[in-house]
Amino acid sequence: MSGAETTQEPKLYHPSEATVAAAHVSGMEAYQKLCAEAEADYEGYWARLARDLISWKTPFTKVLNQDNAPFFKWFEDGTLNASYNCLDRNVERGLGDKTAIIFEADGGEVTKVTYSELLARTCRLANALKAQGVKKGDRVVIYISMSIDGVAAMQACARIGATHSVVFGGFSAQSLRDRIEDTQAKVIITADQQVRGGKSLPLKAIVDEALTLGGCDSAQKVLIVKRTGAEVGFNPERDVWMDDALAGQSDSCEPEWVEAEHPLFLLYTSGSTGKPKGVQHSTGGYLLHAALTTKWTFDLKADDVFWCTADIGWVTGHTYITYGPLALGGTEIVFEGVPTYPDAGRFWKMIQDHKVSIFYTAPTAIRSLIKAAEGNEAVHPKQYDLSSLRLLGSVGEPINPAAWEWYHQHVGGGRCPIVDTFWQTETGGHMITPLPGVTPMVPGSCTLPFPGIQAAVVDETGKEVPWGQGGILVVKKPWPSMIRTIWGDPERFKKSYYPEDFKGQLYLAGDGAIRDAKTGYFTITGRIDDVLNVSGHRMGTMEIESALVSCTELVAEAAVVGRPDDTTGEAICAFVVLKRPRPSGDEAKAIAKQLRDHISKEIGPIAKPKDIRFGDNLPKTRSGKIMRRLLRSVAKGEAVTQDTSTLENPAILEQLGQAY
Ligand code: PRX
């Protein structure tokens, strides 16, 4: 990196000549050539890449089918298998002995598996699933922590054409139940416990609880991986230890060749209304973009050690742990633990120990590690040898320029490009991002669309706004890895992503954005709906409100908003009207704790509000609508400057502004 050009506004960080020369996409001209290719022949462009990166059993002859828009189909007459592409193909190419996964457990134990071993393990698991009656098209819920078994379980589902739905280990029994019911999963794969930050936490017990909550009759079997050996409840008619299920299973399993549109997975994510939605992804288009973005954005090469710190319970873990790097025959880290255990130098130590060359994490983690390093020199990245790093990535939320600069300087030694990748569960892979050998970077900007992705900023009528003017982020053309539908709710899919306001023609991301007047670079300005981003986790305010009002003995009414937070990006702030007089002091604290515990039970600990404020009422218009915009000001501790004349009860704002 040549560093910042001080005369330029905004500050541009140029990739070094060596980075440009060695990159898969080398130089701005190469980028523009790809964009022009896509512009000139959109289908031809994606077809070329799909042939180049994916091994097809039956080659496709059709590329994009728009007949039933917005239910687009890609490569529909082609057949393939995702697990074949990620495993067998690498073994066939002579990479059988190459390390596929370096697993580091919470306590530091390291286990490595080669491509041949991972293939054998996946096949045995696939055969075990078949023996439990799982067939092509069935759903399997995976509720397990970061592990080789977790990756192998996903690959095993893909191998037999079962659709996996991974549920993050931090979700509660209730959330798990909802997902089991919605997917009608036949089998649940879990572990006795998970281990994080030196603590053992239950998994199987939560599955047991979920299955007692009703609506889970589809679930015939629970396969349990032994992680800690803790004693767990065992229902012999339903539960099977994974070791027993695997015993005697063959190491080979013929892949089930599926059509490109076959649902590879469902992943639940929060929207602005209702329950989390099951985002349905395809096999062919999804795998193409997973592989392509890993190749171009991360510039993955044969000798890289790639580390994406996301959990496999989120889309980032799907695309950049289970599928992308493996499809390219890469070597990757899978980490069970947390960044702060045994101390906040864990990430840096692991980069040093495993000679990680590409590191991909979330701004929240960076911000919390900055804080930790400021308080304790011993965990500062400078104490570690991070010279193996050549590329850094950021994902999940906007990265503030100060955190970007620190990441660049202290982790990347001033030499590593940072790819600030904007994308979503629904997009399957990167949408707007720098490419390391192409894009001069600006801290806080995700820069330019990935080649072939037609992103734009529009006004409420769908008309593009001039650069320099904020608006709504949309994607103008369908792309291969896009969401196919919301599982079981096609109408909601249409309404959420292809709204009538844009005549059903534009994909609505749900984010606001602005393009730099000079460079055209995109900066994401935050969600334009009632979705919060807390530590890079997406949370619907309505979901949290429903969880609060479901505490019927206490809560009369609740409204939830976000407020900016130095570490977590946004923090959840809940305003609550109780069915009893407004509490204060210790009593208020006790009730707030009770409500937090309740939310933890309903959704999971990640949804616990940071602030809970009690009021006799909520600010409402005369027609009874809660004025969230005012609540956002109150949550920030700002004086309310907006017009409150339409407010039924202006005095309430002062009351809600008071901490107890
Ligand atoms: O608001 C955007 C934010 O995260 C949302 C997507 O969340 P999720 O589906 O959970 O996927 C997260 C991992 C891809 C987006 O709508 N977001 C994601 N990446 C960025 C971002 N905001 C700003 N900059 C990013 N790089």
Boltz pocket constraint, residues with backbone or C-beta under 6 A from the ligand:
constraints:
  - pocket:
      binder: B
      contacts: [[A, 269], [A, 315], [A, 316], [A, 394], [A, 395], [A, 396], [A, 397], [A, 398], [A, 399], [A, 420], [A, 421], [A, 422], [A, 423], [A, 424], [A, 425], [A, 426], [A, 432], [A, 446], [A, 509], [A, 510], [A, 511], [A, 524], [A, 526], [A, 527], [A, 533], [A, 536], [A, 537], [A, 538]]
      max_distance: 6.0
